[in-house]
Amino acid sequence: MDIKAIKMDGLGNDFVIIDNRQKITQLSKKQIIKICDRNFIGCDQLILIEKDNIADARLKFFNADGSESGACGNGTRCVADFISKENGNKTIILTTLSGNLKSEILGNNLVTTEIGNAKIKWNEIPISDELDTKNLNIKFNDLNNNEYSGGTAVNVGNPHVVFFVSEIEDFDMAKIGPQIENHKMFPEKCNVTIGKVINKNLIKVKVWERGAGLTKACGTAACATAFAGFLNKLTDNNTDIEFENGNLSIFIDEKNSVHMKGPVSDIKKISIKL
């Protein structure tokens, strides 16, 4: 099977995107895992673009482990840019499992997407018990074996837990990430972020993505981190989230809806032989 696809990324958070609007490509879980494998094509997520009667398109997101994801902020921004180049519109509406997402194409490879209202009730995350989602009191150790406790849970289309620490380099995300992702508290697993508040408008982060592992950037993690910072009165409603390759700008409006602005890469056409 020869599949025409494209590759794009947002700050190194990379995607293989397959356009299913004309010709339908059916992929098994095994084939999705193979495409995402960095020894083959390699990406954080696989995205399928499908026809929608109302929106510009419908999106399906798949993690590197083959599981389906409800939302992907950077992926949505990338596809919005791709479709805008196709139809010339500067406002793009894309349907996802977590609702309709509106993106604005700002030019110079900058795209902003409204992710919507963050959810913080225990059953909306979801977590297994009725706990205070501002502090889940999850315990883990840093590299010096000092115990840390905390965690603010936020759902922005998928479940996240955010920990604010004094120094992110003191923590081994490759070890902590999978422990917390698979914690019994999270029946649908979760994305894990540790963040250092630099000032009221900047948080530096490291992210472990549910079903994908360590990632250079994650749009929904940026939204969840900014919202958690705002909720805990650590940051303002306009905050930059700093990743390895640059920043995403997050704005929380008066209705508590979360907007994410950042760069997308150029579009690279690829051919996949399965």
C-alpha positions as CSV (number, residue, x, y, z in Angstrom):
1,M,0.0,0.0,0.0
2,D,1.3,3.4,-1.1
3,I,-0.1,6.3,1.0
4,K,0.3,10.0,0.1
5,A,0.6,12.0,3.3
6,I,2.2,15.2,4.7
7,K,4.5,15.9,7.6
8,M,4.1,19.0,9.7
9,D,5.1,20.1,13.2
10,G,4.5,22.7,15.8
11,L,7.7,23.5,17.7
12,G,9.0,20.0,17.0
13,N,5.7,18.3,18.1
14,D,5.4,16.4,14.8
15,F,2.6,14.7,12.8
16,V,1.9,12.5,9.9
17,I,-1.3,13.8,8.3
18,I,-3.4,11.7,5.9
19,D,-6.1,13.4,3.9
20,N,-9.1,11.0,3.8
21,R,-11.5,13.4,2.1
22,Q,-11.2,12.0,-1.4
23,K,-9.7,8.6,-1.0
24,I,-10.3,6.7,2.2
25,T,-7.2,5.0,3.7
26,Q,-8.1,2.4,6.3
27,L,-5.4,1.8,8.8
28,S,-5.1,-0.9,11.5
29,K,-3.7,-0.1,15.0
30,K,-0.6,-2.1,14.0
31,Q,-0.1,0.1,10.9
32,I,-0.6,3.3,12.9
33,I,2.1,2.2,15.4
34,K,4.4,1.4,12.4
35,I,4.0,4.8,10.8
36,C,4.6,6.6,14.1
37,D,7.7,4.5,14.8
38,R,10.8,6.7,14.5
39,N,12.7,3.8,12.9
40,F,10.1,4.0,10.0
41,I,8.5,7.4,9.3
42,G,8.2,8.6,12.9
43,C,5.8,11.2,14.6
44,D,4.2,12.0,17.9
45,Q,0.7,11.6,16.4
46,L,-1.0,10.4,13.2
47,I,-3.9,12.6,12.1
48,L,-6.6,11.7,9.7
49,I,-8.5,14.5,7.9
50,E,-12.1,13.5,7.0
51,K,-15.1,15.2,5.3
52,D,-17.5,17.1,7.5
53,N,-20.9,18.5,6.4
54,I,-20.7,21.6,8.6
55,A,-17.1,22.2,9.5
56,D,-14.1,22.6,7.1
57,A,-13.1,19.0,8.1
58,R,-13.3,16.4,10.8
59,L,-10.0,15.2,12.5
60,K,-9.1,11.9,14.1
61,F,-5.9,11.8,16.3
62,F,-3.9,8.7,17.0
63,N,-1.0,8.5,19.5
64,A,2.2,6.7,18.7
65,D,0.9,3.6,20.7
66,G,-2.1,3.4,18.3
67,S,-4.6,4.7,20.8
68,E,-7.1,7.5,19.8
69,S,-6.9,10.9,21.4
70,G,-9.7,13.4,21.8
71,A,-7.6,16.5,21.1
72,C,-4.3,17.7,19.8
73,G,-3.7,21.4,19.9
74,N,-0.6,21.6,17.7
75,G,-2.0,19.1,15.3
76,T,-5.2,21.1,14.9
77,R,-3.2,24.3,14.2
78,C,-1.1,22.4,11.6
79,V,-4.2,21.0,9.8
80,A,-5.9,24.5,10.0
81,D,-2.9,26.0,8.2
82,F,-2.9,23.2,5.6
83,I,-6.6,23.6,4.8
84,S,-6.3,27.4,4.8
85,K,-3.6,27.1,2.1
86,E,-6.1,24.9,0.1
87,N,-9.3,27.0,0.4
88,G,-7.8,30.5,1.1
89,N,-9.9,31.1,4.2
90,K,-8.3,32.7,7.3
91,T,-10.8,31.2,9.7
92,I,-10.9,27.4,9.8
93,I,-13.4,25.2,11.8
94,L,-12.3,21.6,12.5
95,T,-14.4,19.0,14.3
96,T,-12.7,16.8,16.9
97,L,-13.9,14.3,19.5
98,S,-13.7,17.2,22.0
99,G,-15.9,19.6,19.9
100,N,-15.5,22.1,17.1
101,L,-12.2,24.0,17.2
102,K,-11.9,27.4,15.5
103,S,-8.5,28.5,14.2
104,E,-7.4,31.8,12.9
105,I,-4.5,32.0,10.3
106,L,-2.4,35.0,11.2
107,G,0.3,34.7,8.5
108,N,4.0,34.1,8.8
109,N,3.3,30.5,9.8
110,L,1.4,31.7,13.0
111,V,-1.9,30.0,13.9
112,T,-4.2,30.6,16.9
113,T,-6.7,27.9,17.9
114,E,-9.5,28.3,20.5
115,I,-9.3,25.0,22.5
116,G,-12.4,25.9,24.6
117,N,-13.2,25.7,28.3
118,A,-10.9,23.8,30.6
119,K,-12.6,21.3,32.9
120,I,-11.5,20.8,36.4
121,K,-14.2,18.7,38.1
122,W,-12.9,15.2,39.2
123,N,-15.4,13.3,37.0
124,E,-14.6,15.5,33.9
125,I,-10.8,14.8,34.0
126,P,-11.6,11.9,34.7
127,I,-10.0,10.7,38.0
128,S,-11.2,7.6,39.9
129,D,-12.1,9.4,43.2
130,E,-13.8,12.6,44.2
131,L,-10.7,14.5,45.1
132,D,-9.5,18.1,45.1
133,T,-8.2,18.5,41.5
134,K,-6.2,21.6,42.4
135,N,-3.9,19.3,44.5
136,L,-4.1,15.6,43.9
137,N,-1.2,15.0,46.3
138,I,0.6,12.6,44.0
139,K,4.0,11.8,45.3
140,F,7.3,11.2,43.4
141,N,11.0,11.8,43.9
142,D,13.5,14.1,42.2
143,L,17.0,13.0,41.0
144,N,18.3,13.7,44.5
145,N,15.6,11.4,46.0
146,N,13.7,14.3,47.6
147,E,10.0,13.6,47.7
148,Y,7.6,16.0,45.9
149,S,3.8,16.0,46.3
150,G,1.2,17.9,44.3
151,G,-0.5,17.9,40.9
152,T,-3.3,20.0,39.4
153,A,-5.7,18.1,37.0
154,V,-7.1,19.9,33.9
155,N,-9.0,18.5,30.9
156,V,-8.6,20.4,27.7
157,G,-10.0,17.8,25.4
158,N,-7.8,15.2,27.0
159,P,-6.7,14.6,30.7
160,H,-3.6,16.4,32.0
161,V,-1.9,16.7,35.4
162,V,0.5,19.6,36.0
163,F,3.2,19.9,38.7
164,F,4.8,23.2,39.5
165,V,8.4,22.7,40.8
166,S,11.3,25.0,41.5
167,E,13.7,23.3,39.0
168,I,12.5,21.1,36.1
169,E,16.0,19.7,35.5
170,D,15.8,18.0,38.9
171,F,13.3,15.5,37.6
172,D,13.6,12.5,35.2
173,M,10.5,12.8,33.0
174,A,11.3,9.5,31.3
175,K,10.8,7.8,34.7
176,I,8.2,10.0,36.3
177,G,6.0,10.4,33.1
178,P,5.0,6.7,32.6
179,Q,4.5,6.2,36.4
180,I,2.0,9.1,36.6
181,E,0.4,8.4,33.1
182,N,-0.5,4.9,34.3
183,H,-1.4,5.9,37.9
184,K,-4.6,4.1,39.1
185,M,-6.1,7.5,39.8
186,F,-6.4,8.1,36.0
187,P,-8.8,5.5,34.3
188,E,-8.1,7.0,30.9
189,K,-4.4,7.6,31.7
190,C,-3.1,11.2,31.5
191,N,-0.6,13.6,30.1
192,V,2.1,14.8,32.5
193,T,3.7,18.2,32.7
194,I,6.2,19.6,35.2
195,G,6.6,23.4,35.0
196,K,8.8,26.1,36.5
197,V,7.1,29.5,36.8
198,I,9.7,32.0,35.6
199,N,7.3,35.0,36.1
200,K,3.6,35.9,35.8
201,N,3.7,35.5,32.0
202,L,6.2,32.6,31.5
203,I,6.3,28.9,32.5
204,K,9.1,26.6,31.4
205,V,8.0,23.0,30.9
206,K,8.8,19.4,30.2
207,V,6.0,17.1,28.9
208,W,5.3,13.4,28.9
209,E,2.5,12.8,26.4
210,R,-0.1,10.1,27.0
211,G,0.5,7.3,24.5
212,A,3.4,9.1,22.9
213,G,6.1,9.6,25.6
214,L,8.5,12.5,25.9
215,T,7.7,15.2,23.4
216,K,9.4,18.4,22.3
217,A,6.1,20.3,22.6
218,C,2.4,19.7,23.3
219,G,-0.4,22.2,22.6
220,T,-3.0,20.8,25.0
221,A,-0.3,20.5,27.7
222,A,0.6,24.2,27.2
223,C,-3.1,25.1,27.6
224,A,-3.5,22.9,30.7
225,T,-0.3,24.3,32.2
226,A,-1.4,27.9,31.6
227,F,-4.8,27.2,33.1
228,A,-3.4,25.5,36.1
229,G,-1.0,28.4,36.7
230,F,-3.9,30.9,36.4
231,L,-6.1,28.7,38.7
232,N,-3.3,28.6,41.3
233,K,-2.7,32.3,41.0
234,L,0.9,31.7,39.9
235,T,0.4,33.4,36.5
236,D,-1.8,35.9,34.6
237,N,-4.4,35.0,32.0
238,N,-1.9,35.6,29.2
239,T,1.1,33.3,29.6
240,D,3.9,31.9,27.4
241,I,4.7,28.3,27.8
242,E,8.4,27.6,26.9
243,F,9.3,24.3,25.2
244,E,12.7,23.0,23.9
245,N,12.2,24.7,20.5
246,G,10.2,27.9,21.4
247,N,7.1,29.2,23.0
248,L,3.3,28.8,22.7
249,S,1.3,31.8,23.8
250,I,-1.8,30.9,25.9
251,F,-4.7,33.4,26.5
252,I,-7.6,32.7,28.9
253,D,-10.5,34.9,28.0
254,E,-13.3,36.3,30.3
255,K,-15.4,33.2,29.6
256,N,-12.5,31.0,30.7
257,S,-12.0,29.7,27.2
258,V,-8.4,28.9,26.3
259,H,-6.7,30.2,23.1
260,M,-3.3,28.9,21.9
261,K,-1.1,30.8,19.5
262,G,2.1,29.5,18.0
263,P,4.1,28.6,14.9
264,V,3.6,25.8,12.5
265,S,6.1,24.3,10.0
266,D,6.0,24.3,6.3
267,I,4.1,21.4,4.6
268,K,6.3,18.5,3.5
269,K,4.7,15.9,1.2
270,I,5.7,12.3,1.8
271,S,4.9,8.8,0.5
272,I,4.4,5.9,2.9
273,K,4.9,2.4,1.7
274,L,3.1,-0.1,4.0
